[in-house]
Amino acid sequence: MGTEIKSIRKGAINLKDSFAKIEDGEIFLYKCHISPYEQGNRYNHDPERVRKLLLNKKEILKMLGKIKKEGYTIVPLELFFTNGFAKVEIGLAKGKKLYDKREDIAKKTQERDMQRNMRKY
């Protein structure tokens, strides 16, 4: 929508927690925060509304197969402009295994403890 594009051009977009889902053969972007445009007043839209992405049917079916078979998630990587259109580069990502998460948590706690001990001296 118009005010969203103006906000995106100003760089007021956050893709950090966003993800995409395939529903009824269409792909939608969730939790992508686009801040309201300052001069948009009543024409502004909900900052975290669900947005439809335009992809070819062949691309959607290819991703759907990967998601169902191998457990991937569709994640937006970056947003850029081409000929005045905002485009989102998406990628397939696989979540961490439980043992990987445990290792990362252990490393973080060790680093935190080291930082605390360094502050004491």
BELDA-V577221 format. One record per backbone hydrogen bond with DSSP energy under -0.5 kcal/mol. NH is the residue of the N-H (numbers start at 1). CO is the residue of the C=O. If there is no record, write none. Layout:
{{NH/CO} {NH/CO}}
This chain:
{{5/1} {6/2} {7/3} {8/4} {9/5} {10/6} {11/8} {12/7} {13/11} {14/33} {18/15} {19/30} {20/74} {21/28} {23/21} {23/26} {26/23} {27/53} {28/21} {29/51} {30/19} {30/28} {31/48} {33/14} {33/31} {34/32} {34/47} {35/12} {35/33} {40/37} {43/40} {44/41} {49/46} {51/29} {53/27} {55/53} {60/56} {61/57} {62/58} {63/59} {64/60} {65/61} {66/62} {67/63} {68/64} {69/65} {70/66} {71/67} {72/66} {73/93} {74/20} {75/73} {75/91} {77/89} {78/89} {80/87} {82/85} {85/82} {87/80} {89/78} {89/87} {90/88} {91/75} {93/73} {101/97} {102/98} {103/99} {104/100} {105/101} {106/102} {107/103} {108/104} {109/105} {110/106} {111/107} {112/108} {113/109} {114/110} {115/111} {116/112} {117/113} {118/114} {119/115} {120/116} {121/117}}
